[in-house]
Amino acid sequence: MQKYEHAFGKNDIRGIYQEDITEELFYNIGRGYTIWLEKQTGKQAKDLKISVCMDARLHSPSLKKALINGLCSVNVGYIEDLGLAPTPIGYYSEFAHNLDGAMIITASHNPSEYNGLKMTFNRQTLNEAKIKEVKEDTFANWTQLPENLSDYDFSTKIIDEYITEQVKTFGNIGEGITVVVDSANATGGIVGPQLYKQLGCKVIELFSEPDGRFPNHHPNPSVLSTLETLSKTVVENGADLGIAYDGDSDRIGVVDSQGKPLTGDKLLLIYAMDIIGQKPTVVSEVKCSQVLYDTINKSGGNAVMCKTGHGYIKDKMKETKAVLGGEMSGHTFFKDRYYGFDDAIYAGCRMIEIVAKTKKLNPNFKLENMLEPFNQVFTSDEVRFPCPNHLKKEVLEAMKTEVKNNPAMFGSEIKEIVTLDGMRIVFDGGFALIRQSNTEPVFTLRFEALTKDECERFKNTMTSFLDDCVKAKA
């Protein structure tokens, strides 16, 4: 059991198949999760209702079989096997069928040798504390994996149900819109293109066939190189936009009609301004552009900043009763007209709707026209600055002390310092950000300013200090 310890993370269970992730582990998690659910609900296992689905990885079917056998071994009364499906379909099942929880086999955007598991309860993904409790129940009730696992048939056709609901919600909004959809040979290809066609779009498909080897490119739209084919296809076909999904379709990537990728904060501002008449509360993370927060606030909304990580965003949305949330990576959460979970396919519907209705008012409209506020600033790419994990806390504290003792070090007046996740130093029209990566020995840095020179100065000032500091402490 000890070898499985580090597979249990903050937001899910994840690792390399046959090293960190095995059928033995999934069989026992099925048992442990059930025991944990009994405690949460006060129900006996025979009265629990649980769904299971999986991503396109080659080992997912074997892990799913072990997981379902584990659930059956402790007498779960009702199991829905959703089969190969996007993660949002797993989330959707809990809402649509009034289930006690969902178990989603996926390693999201990780390489093909990885796999993992996301779990839900009470219509929310389990956070770090709850995952730890499931781990404890799993290990406390550990048993040997049976030599021969049973073949159960609990299959449910929920994808058709999901598409029907979206078509009922959006109607024929896509008429006159051409969209290129890159599913990266992951799970989105079995839902997104079909749905957008039913909404009236002309859909050009890229890599829709699920293939857990991901033969065409890595399923991660946050990595710009994965969007090259999408961008090229959008431009060649004169499409209105391009949509990309990550490995389990809970994160969206979008390119405009010029083939230029849109960062997550740009996407979120487009979504926010579409509902700004509601004076919405919108939650996002510390890495996002100051333009996002300032534009929403100046337009009558309420922009709330929180720590990086979709778990933190969901918690802050609940706390503030926000109707929209998102982060740089493309996780987008709609409580406006939807259930509140991150669903890239649904987010695509909303983007198509925005483009279509604006284009009807102005036939010459382009998606990039909505990004004018961002044209007033210069923003750096995300900078990943190496730092050994054991030094990160000490180096960050040194940075904070230096800024406190030398507030003029960046050459611009500091308006505010935000320390809810690392340190975000806010200037007039920009910021300098440093935060610790939760998973890698690096700091994440980002810079923004009213001029290119100022942006470069912020970057050079911080990286120079960090370089000297890390060398001195190494």
C-alpha positions as CSV (number, residue, x, y, z in Angstrom):
1,M,0.0,0.0,0.0
2,Q,2.9,2.4,0.7
3,K,3.8,2.6,-3.0
4,Y,0.4,4.2,-3.6
5,E,0.7,7.0,-1.1
6,H,1.9,9.7,-3.4
7,A,-0.8,8.9,-6.0
8,F,-3.3,10.7,-3.8
9,G,-3.0,14.4,-4.7
10,K,-4.8,17.6,-3.9
11,N,-7.5,17.4,-6.6
12,D,-7.4,13.8,-7.7
13,I,-5.5,10.5,-7.8
14,R,-2.9,10.4,-10.5
15,G,0.3,8.7,-11.5
16,I,2.1,6.4,-14.0
17,Y,0.2,3.2,-14.9
18,Q,1.6,0.0,-13.4
19,E,3.8,2.1,-11.1
20,D,1.6,4.5,-9.1
21,I,-1.8,3.4,-10.7
22,T,-2.9,-0.2,-10.9
23,E,-6.0,-2.4,-11.0
24,E,-5.3,-3.4,-7.4
25,L,-5.4,0.2,-6.3
26,F,-8.6,1.0,-8.3
27,Y,-10.4,-2.1,-7.0
28,N,-9.6,-1.0,-3.4
29,I,-10.5,2.7,-4.1
30,G,-13.9,1.5,-5.2
31,R,-14.3,-0.2,-1.8
32,G,-12.9,2.8,0.2
33,Y,-14.9,5.4,-1.7
34,T,-18.1,3.5,-1.0
35,I,-17.3,3.2,2.7
36,W,-16.5,6.9,2.8
37,L,-19.8,7.7,1.0
38,E,-21.7,5.6,3.5
39,K,-20.4,7.9,6.3
40,Q,-21.2,11.1,4.4
41,T,-24.7,10.1,3.4
42,G,-25.8,7.9,6.2
43,K,-26.9,5.4,3.6
44,Q,-26.0,1.7,3.3
45,A,-24.0,0.7,0.2
46,K,-27.1,-1.0,-1.3
47,D,-28.8,2.4,-1.4
48,L,-26.0,4.3,-3.0
49,K,-26.1,5.4,-6.6
50,I,-22.7,5.9,-8.3
51,S,-21.6,6.5,-11.9
52,V,-18.3,5.5,-13.5
53,C,-16.7,6.8,-16.8
54,M,-13.3,6.8,-18.4
55,D,-11.0,8.7,-20.8
56,A,-9.4,7.3,-23.9
57,R,-6.2,6.0,-22.4
58,L,-5.4,2.4,-23.4
59,H,-5.4,1.2,-19.8
60,S,-8.6,2.9,-18.8
61,P,-10.9,0.0,-19.6
62,S,-8.9,-2.4,-17.4
63,L,-8.9,0.1,-14.6
64,K,-12.7,0.7,-15.0
65,K,-13.4,-3.0,-14.7
66,A,-11.4,-3.2,-11.5
67,L,-13.1,-0.2,-10.1
68,I,-16.6,-1.5,-10.8
69,N,-15.6,-4.8,-9.3
70,G,-14.5,-3.0,-6.2
71,L,-17.8,-1.2,-5.9
72,C,-19.7,-4.5,-6.4
73,S,-17.6,-6.2,-3.8
74,V,-19.1,-3.9,-1.1
75,N,-22.6,-4.2,-2.5
76,V,-23.2,-0.8,-4.1
77,G,-26.9,-1.0,-5.2
78,Y,-26.9,1.1,-8.3
79,I,-24.0,1.7,-10.7
80,E,-24.1,3.6,-14.0
81,D,-21.3,2.8,-16.4
82,L,-21.0,5.8,-18.7
83,G,-18.2,4.2,-20.7
84,L,-15.8,6.4,-22.7
85,A,-16.9,9.9,-21.9
86,P,-15.6,13.4,-21.1
87,T,-15.1,14.3,-17.5
88,P,-18.0,16.8,-17.6
89,I,-20.3,14.0,-18.6
90,G,-19.4,12.3,-15.3
91,Y,-20.2,15.5,-13.4
92,Y,-23.4,15.9,-15.4
93,S,-24.6,12.4,-14.5
94,E,-24.7,13.4,-10.8
95,F,-27.0,16.3,-11.6
96,A,-29.1,14.6,-14.2
97,H,-29.7,11.3,-12.5
98,N,-29.6,12.4,-8.8
99,L,-26.6,10.3,-7.9
100,D,-24.6,10.2,-4.8
101,G,-21.3,10.5,-6.6
102,A,-19.3,10.0,-9.8
103,M,-15.9,8.3,-10.4
104,I,-14.0,9.5,-13.4
105,I,-11.0,7.6,-14.7
106,T,-8.6,10.1,-16.3
107,A,-5.2,11.7,-16.2
108,S,-6.5,14.8,-18.0
109,H,-3.7,16.3,-20.1
110,N,-0.8,14.1,-18.8
111,P,1.1,11.9,-21.2
112,S,-0.3,8.6,-22.3
113,E,1.5,6.5,-19.7
114,Y,-0.4,8.3,-16.9
115,N,-3.8,7.6,-15.5
116,G,-5.9,8.6,-12.5
117,L,-9.2,9.1,-10.9
118,K,-11.5,12.1,-10.1
119,M,-14.3,11.6,-7.5
120,T,-17.3,13.7,-6.7
121,F,-19.8,14.0,-3.8
122,N,-22.6,16.4,-3.3
123,R,-22.2,17.7,-6.8
124,Q,-18.6,18.8,-6.2
125,T,-15.2,17.2,-6.9
126,L,-13.5,16.0,-3.7
127,N,-10.9,18.4,-2.3
128,E,-7.6,17.6,-0.7
129,A,-9.1,16.8,2.7
130,K,-11.8,14.5,1.4
131,I,-9.3,12.7,-0.9
132,K,-7.2,12.1,2.2
133,E,-10.3,10.6,4.0
134,V,-11.0,8.3,1.0
135,K,-7.3,7.2,1.1
136,E,-7.6,6.3,4.8
137,D,-10.8,4.3,4.2
138,T,-9.2,2.6,1.2
139,F,-6.1,1.5,3.1
140,A,-8.0,0.6,6.2
141,N,-10.2,-1.8,4.2
142,W,-7.5,-3.1,1.8
143,T,-7.9,-6.5,0.3
144,Q,-6.2,-8.6,-2.4
145,L,-7.3,-8.1,-6.0
146,P,-9.3,-11.1,-7.1
147,E,-7.6,-13.3,-9.8
148,N,-10.7,-13.2,-12.0
149,L,-12.7,-10.0,-12.2
150,S,-16.3,-10.2,-13.3
151,D,-17.8,-8.5,-16.4
152,Y,-20.7,-6.3,-15.4
153,D,-23.0,-4.5,-17.8
154,F,-24.3,-1.3,-16.2
155,S,-24.0,0.7,-19.4
156,T,-26.0,4.0,-19.7
157,K,-26.4,6.1,-22.8
158,I,-26.0,9.5,-21.2
159,I,-24.2,11.3,-24.0
160,D,-27.3,11.5,-26.1
161,E,-29.2,12.9,-23.1
162,Y,-26.5,15.5,-22.6
163,I,-26.6,16.6,-26.3
164,T,-30.4,16.8,-26.2
165,E,-30.3,19.1,-23.2
166,Q,-27.8,21.4,-24.8
167,V,-29.7,21.6,-28.1
168,K,-32.8,22.4,-26.1
169,T,-30.9,25.2,-24.3
170,F,-29.1,26.8,-27.3
171,G,-31.3,25.9,-30.2
172,N,-29.9,26.8,-33.6
173,I,-27.4,29.4,-32.3
174,G,-24.6,28.2,-34.6
175,E,-26.2,29.0,-37.9
176,G,-23.8,30.9,-40.1
177,I,-20.8,30.1,-37.9
178,T,-17.8,28.0,-39.0
179,V,-15.9,26.4,-36.2
180,V,-12.8,24.1,-36.2
181,V,-12.8,21.6,-33.4
182,D,-9.6,19.9,-32.3
183,S,-10.4,17.0,-29.9
184,A,-6.7,15.8,-29.7
185,N,-7.8,12.2,-30.0
186,A,-9.2,12.4,-26.5
187,T,-12.8,12.3,-25.2
188,G,-14.2,15.5,-26.6
189,G,-14.4,14.1,-30.1
190,I,-17.4,11.9,-29.3
191,V,-19.5,14.8,-28.1
192,G,-18.4,18.3,-29.2
193,P,-18.4,18.1,-33.0
194,Q,-21.7,16.3,-33.1
195,L,-23.3,18.8,-30.7
196,Y,-22.0,21.9,-32.5
197,K,-23.4,20.5,-35.8
198,Q,-26.8,20.1,-34.2
199,L,-26.6,23.8,-33.1
200,G,-26.3,24.7,-36.8
201,C,-22.5,25.2,-37.0
202,K,-20.4,24.2,-40.0
203,V,-17.9,22.0,-38.1
204,I,-14.4,21.2,-39.4
205,E,-13.1,18.3,-37.3
206,L,-9.5,17.6,-36.2
207,F,-8.5,14.4,-34.5
208,S,-12.0,13.4,-33.3
209,E,-11.2,9.7,-33.1
210,P,-10.3,8.7,-29.5
211,D,-6.8,7.2,-29.3
212,G,-5.1,7.0,-25.9
213,R,-1.7,7.2,-27.6
214,F,-2.5,10.8,-28.6
215,P,-0.7,10.3,-31.9
216,N,-1.2,13.8,-33.3
217,H,-0.3,16.0,-30.4
218,H,-0.4,16.3,-26.7
219,P,-3.9,16.9,-25.3
220,N,-3.2,20.2,-23.6
221,P,-4.4,23.5,-25.2
222,S,-2.4,25.5,-22.6
223,V,0.7,24.5,-24.6
224,L,0.7,26.7,-27.6
225,S,2.5,24.2,-29.8
226,T,-0.5,21.9,-29.6
227,L,-2.7,24.5,-31.2
228,E,-0.6,24.9,-34.4
229,T,-2.8,22.7,-36.6
230,L,-6.0,24.2,-35.2
231,S,-4.7,27.8,-35.9
232,K,-3.6,26.9,-39.4
233,T,-6.9,25.2,-40.2
234,V,-9.0,28.1,-38.9
235,V,-7.1,30.6,-41.2
236,E,-7.1,28.3,-44.2
237,N,-10.9,27.8,-44.0
238,G,-11.8,31.3,-43.0
239,A,-13.5,29.9,-39.8
240,D,-14.9,32.2,-37.2
241,L,-13.0,30.5,-34.4
242,G,-11.3,27.3,-33.3
243,I,-12.0,25.2,-30.2
244,A,-9.6,22.7,-28.6
245,Y,-10.1,20.4,-25.6
246,D,-7.7,18.9,-23.2
247,G,-7.5,15.1,-22.5
248,D,-10.7,14.9,-20.5
249,S,-12.5,17.9,-21.9
250,D,-12.9,20.0,-18.8
251,R,-10.5,22.7,-20.2
252,I,-11.1,24.7,-23.3
253,G,-8.6,26.4,-25.7
254,V,-9.8,28.9,-28.3
255,V,-8.2,30.6,-31.2
256,D,-9.6,33.6,-33.0
257,S,-10.3,34.0,-36.7
258,Q,-6.6,35.0,-37.3
259,G,-5.5,31.8,-35.6
260,K,-4.2,33.5,-32.5
261,P,-4.7,31.6,-29.2
262,L,-6.6,33.3,-26.5
263,T,-5.3,33.0,-22.9
264,G,-7.8,32.0,-20.2
265,D,-8.2,35.5,-18.8
266,K,-9.2,36.7,-22.3
267,L,-11.8,34.0,-22.6
268,L,-13.1,34.8,-19.2
269,L,-13.5,38.5,-20.0
270,I,-15.5,37.6,-23.2
271,Y,-17.8,35.4,-21.1
272,A,-18.1,38.0,-18.4
273,M,-18.9,40.9,-20.7
274,D,-21.7,38.8,-22.3
275,I,-23.5,38.8,-19.0
276,I,-22.3,42.1,-17.6
277,G,-25.8,43.4,-17.5
278,Q,-26.5,41.0,-14.6
279,K,-23.7,42.8,-12.6
280,P,-22.2,39.4,-12.1
281,T,-19.6,38.3,-9.5
282,V,-16.7,36.7,-11.4
283,V,-13.9,34.7,-9.8
284,S,-10.5,34.2,-11.2
285,E,-6.9,33.6,-10.2
286,V,-3.8,35.6,-9.4
287,K,-2.1,34.9,-12.7
288,C,-4.7,36.7,-14.7
289,S,-4.3,40.1,-16.4
290,Q,-5.2,43.2,-14.4
291,V,-7.3,44.1,-17.4
292,L,-9.7,41.3,-16.6
293,Y,-10.4,42.6,-13.1
294,D,-10.4,46.3,-13.9
295,T,-12.7,45.9,-17.0
296,I,-15.3,43.8,-15.1
297,N,-15.3,46.2,-12.1
298,K,-15.5,49.3,-14.2
299,S,-18.4,47.8,-16.2
300,G,-20.5,47.1,-13.2
301,G,-19.5,43.6,-12.3
302,N,-17.6,42.3,-9.2
303,A,-14.3,40.6,-10.1
304,V,-12.8,38.5,-7.2
305,M,-9.2,37.3,-7.2
306,C,-8.3,34.0,-5.5
307,K,-5.5,31.4,-5.4
308,T,-4.5,29.5,-8.5
309,G,-6.2,26.1,-8.8
310,H,-9.7,25.1,-9.9
311,G,-10.5,23.8,-6.4
312,Y,-9.9,27.2,-4.9
313,I,-11.9,28.9,-7.6
314,K,-14.9,26.6,-7.0
315,D,-14.7,27.2,-3.3
316,K,-14.5,31.0,-3.8
317,M,-17.4,30.9,-6.2
318,K,-19.6,29.2,-3.7
319,E,-18.5,31.6,-1.0
320,T,-19.2,34.7,-3.1
321,K,-22.2,33.3,-5.0
322,A,-20.4,34.0,-8.2
323,V,-22.1,33.0,-11.5
324,L,-18.8,32.7,-13.5
325,G,-15.3,31.6,-12.8
326,G,-12.2,30.6,-14.6
327,E,-8.4,30.3,-14.7
328,M,-5.6,30.7,-17.1
329,S,-5.5,27.0,-18.0
330,G,-9.0,27.1,-19.5
331,H,-11.1,25.7,-16.7
332,T,-14.3,27.7,-16.9
333,F,-17.2,27.4,-14.5
334,F,-20.7,28.6,-15.4
335,K,-23.4,29.0,-12.7
336,D,-25.3,31.2,-15.1
337,R,-27.7,29.0,-17.0
338,Y,-25.6,25.9,-16.1
339,Y,-24.6,23.6,-13.2
340,G,-21.3,25.3,-12.2
341,F,-18.8,22.6,-13.1
342,D,-16.0,23.0,-15.7
343,D,-17.1,21.7,-19.0
344,A,-15.1,22.7,-22.2
345,I,-17.9,21.4,-24.5
346,Y,-20.4,23.7,-22.8
347,A,-18.0,26.5,-22.8
348,G,-17.6,26.1,-26.5
349,C,-21.4,26.4,-26.9
350,R,-21.3,29.7,-25.0
351,M,-18.5,31.0,-27.1
352,I,-20.3,30.0,-30.3
353,E,-23.4,31.8,-29.0
354,I,-21.5,35.0,-28.3
355,V,-19.9,35.1,-31.7
356,A,-23.1,34.2,-33.5
357,K,-25.3,36.8,-31.9
358,T,-22.7,39.5,-32.3
359,K,-22.1,38.6,-35.9
360,K,-25.9,39.0,-36.6
361,L,-25.7,42.5,-35.4
362,N,-22.4,43.2,-37.3
363,P,-21.6,40.8,-40.2
364,N,-18.0,42.0,-40.1
365,F,-17.5,41.1,-36.5
366,K,-14.5,39.0,-35.5
367,L,-13.8,37.4,-32.2
368,E,-10.6,39.4,-31.8
369,N,-12.7,42.6,-31.8
370,M,-13.7,41.7,-28.2
371,L,-10.2,41.8,-26.9
372,E,-9.6,45.6,-27.3
373,P,-9.0,46.2,-23.6
374,F,-6.0,43.8,-23.7
375,N,-4.5,45.9,-26.5
376,Q,-3.8,48.7,-24.1
377,V,-1.2,46.7,-22.1
378,F,1.9,44.5,-22.7
379,T,1.7,41.1,-20.9
380,S,4.6,38.6,-20.7
381,D,4.2,34.9,-21.3
382,E,4.2,32.8,-18.1
383,V,7.8,32.5,-16.9
384,R,8.9,29.4,-15.1
385,F,11.9,30.2,-12.9
386,P,13.8,27.1,-11.6
387,C,14.1,26.8,-7.8
388,P,14.6,23.7,-5.7
389,N,11.5,22.9,-3.7
390,H,13.2,23.1,-0.3
391,L,14.3,26.7,-1.1
392,K,11.1,28.1,-2.5
393,K,9.5,29.3,0.7
394,E,12.8,30.9,1.9
395,V,13.4,32.6,-1.5
396,L,9.8,33.9,-1.7
397,E,10.1,35.4,1.8
398,A,13.4,37.1,0.7
399,M,11.5,38.6,-2.2
400,K,8.8,39.9,0.1
401,T,11.4,41.4,2.4
402,E,13.3,43.1,-0.5
403,V,10.1,44.7,-1.8
404,K,9.2,45.9,1.7
405,N,12.6,47.5,2.2
406,N,13.1,48.7,-1.3
407,P,9.6,49.6,-2.7
408,A,11.2,51.6,-5.6
409,M,13.1,48.5,-6.9
410,F,10.8,48.0,-9.9
411,G,11.0,51.7,-11.0
412,S,7.3,52.2,-10.7
413,E,5.1,53.1,-7.8
414,I,3.5,50.1,-6.0
415,K,-0.3,50.5,-5.6
416,E,-1.0,47.3,-3.8
417,I,0.6,44.0,-2.8
418,V,-1.6,40.9,-2.9
419,T,-0.3,37.9,-0.9
420,L,-3.1,35.4,-1.1
421,D,-1.0,33.1,-3.4
422,G,2.7,34.1,-3.6
423,M,3.0,37.8,-4.2
424,R,1.3,40.0,-6.8
425,I,2.8,43.5,-6.9
426,V,0.3,45.8,-8.5
427,F,1.3,49.0,-10.3
428,D,-0.7,51.5,-12.2
429,G,-1.8,49.5,-15.3
430,G,0.2,46.4,-14.5
431,F,1.7,43.9,-12.1
432,A,4.6,41.6,-11.3
433,L,3.7,38.1,-10.0
434,I,5.6,35.4,-8.3
435,R,4.0,32.2,-6.9
436,Q,5.3,28.7,-6.0
437,S,4.3,25.9,-8.3
438,N,2.4,23.2,-6.4
439,T,3.8,20.4,-8.5
440,E,7.3,21.3,-9.8
441,P,10.5,22.9,-8.6
442,V,9.8,26.3,-10.2
443,F,8.3,29.7,-9.5
444,T,5.6,30.9,-11.8
445,L,6.1,34.5,-12.9
446,R,4.0,36.8,-15.0
447,F,4.3,40.5,-15.8
448,E,2.1,43.2,-17.2
449,A,2.6,46.9,-17.9
450,L,1.4,49.9,-20.0
451,T,4.5,49.8,-22.1
452,K,6.8,47.0,-23.4
453,D,9.9,48.5,-21.8
454,E,8.2,48.7,-18.4
455,C,7.0,45.1,-18.7
456,E,10.6,44.0,-19.5
457,R,11.9,46.1,-16.5
458,F,9.5,44.3,-14.1
459,K,10.6,40.9,-15.5
460,N,14.3,41.7,-15.4
461,T,14.2,43.2,-11.9
462,M,12.5,40.1,-10.4
463,T,14.4,37.4,-12.3
464,S,17.7,39.1,-11.5
465,F,16.9,39.2,-7.8
466,L,15.7,35.6,-7.8
467,D,18.8,34.4,-9.7
468,D,21.1,36.0,-7.1
469,C,19.0,34.8,-4.2
470,V,18.7,31.1,-5.3
471,K,22.5,31.0,-6.0
472,A,23.3,32.5,-2.6
473,K,21.1,30.0,-0.8
474,A,21.9,26.9,-2.9
